[in-house]
Amino acid sequence: MPERLKKRSMRVVGVRQVLRGLKENALEAVFLSLDAAPHLRQQVEQAAREAGVPIQTVSTMEELSQLCRVDVPSAAAGVLRNETAESKQSSLPDASKAGQAFD
């Protein structure tokens, strides 16, 4: 499942996004860094328990950011459920039209 963190359309990154995803029942797994601020870890752990979503821990925020291929340290990340990922994929801009002028 960590490989799904690498694809932007398959994951969310950041405590706010993870908490929102848990509230909307959009996540199938949560990754949480052990060196994140304790109050942030507690918020994510509680929300994940309430949603029945498994938590996998990562040693550092830097390690989690590398797994997600983002440039900033990340306290939490979530793997989207397949149906959520598919709808997110369809809402992404079409790369083939990049650079074209808008009407």
Secondary structure, DSSP 4 states (H G I P E B T S, - for coil): -GGGGGSGGGEEESHHHHHHHHHTT-EEEEEEETTS-HHHHHHHHHHHHHHT--EEEES-HHHHHHHHT-SS--SEEEEEPHHHHHHHHHHS--GGGTTPPP-
